[in-house]
Amino acid sequence: MRPKRSARPARSAPHQPAAEAAAARLPRLRSAARNLLIRALRRRQTTRAFSDRALSPEVLSELLWAAFGVNRERGPFGAVGRTAASASNSQEIDLYVALADGTYRYDAPQHRLELVVPEDLRKLAISRGQSPSDPGARAAVRLIYVADVDRLVHTRGLQEPGLRDPDVQRSYYYVDTGLIAANVYLFAAATGLGAWFHNCDRQGLAERLPLEAGQRVLFAQTVGYPPRRVRGGRR
Ligand SMILES: Cc1cc2nc3c(=O)[nH]c(=O)nc-3n(C[C@H](O)[C@H](O)[C@H](O)COP(=O)(O)O)c2cc1C
């Protein structure tokens, strides 16, 4: 699609110096009411205050799909496509979903939750340093990002030698985590939920989750409703 004329940076006059031309003003953003994505981006922020109100199964389902669900049956390299990009479409990040009644793995192709530990691990999904004053311990959901290095090494995508290099692997799985986390932030901003991306007790979680040798616990993200307002305010 051709960009609208007004969306282009202003052309510089022929006599304008190059530095001035490179600083041309961009058009003002159009009204957020006309674009839901712009509205969500305006609201995107980290929140560290949550109520213990659970998400309905429908909202949890949409959250997980938005985070890293399947959005195309035919994606690159013979695999399905997902809502977040991954290196060579390796899809090496798994989302573990810590809820009050247990901890699950999101099975995106089947769009279902598999119980992995019948235990509430939300309190471990924060760094040890922040755990004594953790405002998210009772929030509805804590997503735990776990990378599977074997999926990068044995990708069906581009066979780059770098995929066997730990530094390259790390760069890929951290970027891929960030792309999912951004989807979660935007979903939360669009639906009135709070979201908070943060460190976690990697060792404590690795001891409790049944992980393979190639799996690494990376980060976590808390999602939940804001605290109830006291004295007749809206929830
Ligand atoms: C890689 C990364 C690690 C983070 N770790 C923590 C953390 O351990 N604890 C915390 O309270 N916030 C953590 N945050 C949240 C940032 O502090 C927050 O995103 C930043 O202050 C900007 O605020 P904003 O998200 O509202 O724009 C982390 C964010 C990122 C991207």
The ligand as an SDF file (V2000), in Angstrom:
LIG
                    3D

 31 33  0  0  0  0  0  0  0  0999 V2000
   14.8310   -7.2180   30.3410 C   0  0  0  0  0  0  0  0  0  0  0  0
   13.9610   -6.5720   31.4000 C   0  0  0  0  0  0  0  0  0  0  0  0
   14.0990   -6.9530   32.7160 C   0  0  0  0  0  0  0  0  0  0  0  0
   13.2960   -6.3850   33.6970 C   0  0  0  0  0  0  0  0  0  0  0  0
   13.4200   -6.8080   34.9890 N   0  0  0  0  0  0  0  0  0  0  0  0
   12.6700   -6.2500   35.9480 C   0  0  0  0  0  0  0  0  0  0  0  0
   12.7510   -6.7290   37.2920 C   0  0  0  0  0  0  0  0  0  0  0  0
   13.4720   -7.6630   37.6040 O   0  0  0  0  0  0  0  0  0  0  0  0
   11.9950   -6.1100   38.2410 N   0  0  0  0  0  0  0  0  0  0  0  0
   11.1530   -5.0710   37.9280 C   0  0  0  0  0  0  0  0  0  0  0  0
   10.4900   -4.5520   38.8340 O   0  0  0  0  0  0  0  0  0  0  0  0
   11.0210   -4.6320   36.6500 N   0  0  0  0  0  0  0  0  0  0  0  0
   11.7450   -5.2120   35.6530 C   0  0  0  0  0  0  0  0  0  0  0  0
   11.6080   -4.7800   34.3530 N   0  0  0  0  0  0  0  0  0  0  0  0
   10.6210   -3.7130   34.0270 C   0  0  0  0  0  0  0  0  0  0  0  0
   11.3260   -2.3790   33.7500 C   0  0  0  0  0  0  0  0  0  0  0  0
   11.8040   -1.8070   34.9700 O   0  0  0  0  0  0  0  0  0  0  0  0
   10.3330   -1.4180   33.0770 C   0  0  0  0  0  0  0  0  0  0  0  0
    9.9270   -1.9660   31.8530 O   0  0  0  0  0  0  0  0  0  0  0  0
   11.0100   -0.0720   32.8540 C   0  0  0  0  0  0  0  0  0  0  0  0
   11.1640    0.6270   34.0660 O   0  0  0  0  0  0  0  0  0  0  0  0
   10.2260    0.8360   31.9200 C   0  0  0  0  0  0  0  0  0  0  0  0
    8.9280    1.0310   32.4080 O   0  0  0  0  0  0  0  0  0  0  0  0
    7.6640    0.8440   31.4420 P   0  0  0  0  0  0  0  0  0  0  0  0
    7.6080   -0.6180   31.0560 O   0  0  0  0  0  0  0  0  0  0  0  0
    6.4780    1.2660   32.2580 O   0  0  0  0  0  0  0  0  0  0  0  0
    7.8840    1.7060   30.2520 O   0  0  0  0  0  0  0  0  0  0  0  0
   12.3660   -5.3760   33.3540 C   0  0  0  0  0  0  0  0  0  0  0  0
   12.2250   -4.9960   32.0180 C   0  0  0  0  0  0  0  0  0  0  0  0
   12.9960   -5.6020   31.0370 C   0  0  0  0  0  0  0  0  0  0  0  0
   12.7890   -5.2040   29.5950 C   0  0  0  0  0  0  0  0  0  0  0  0
  1  2  1  0
  2  3  1  0
  2 30  2  0
  3  4  2  0
  4  5  1  0
  4 28  1  0
  5  6  2  0
  6  7  1  0
  6 13  1  0
  7  8  2  0
  7  9  1  0
  9 10  1  0
 10 11  2  0
 10 12  1  0
 12 13  2  0
 13 14  1  0
 14 15  1  0
 14 28  1  0
 15 16  1  0
 16 17  1  0
 16 18  1  0
 18 19  1  0
 18 20  1  0
 20 21  1  0
 20 22  1  0
 22 23  1  0
 23 24  1  0
 24 25  2  0
 24 26  1  0
 24 27  1  0
 28 29  2  0
 29 30  1  0
 30 31  1  0
M  END
$$$$
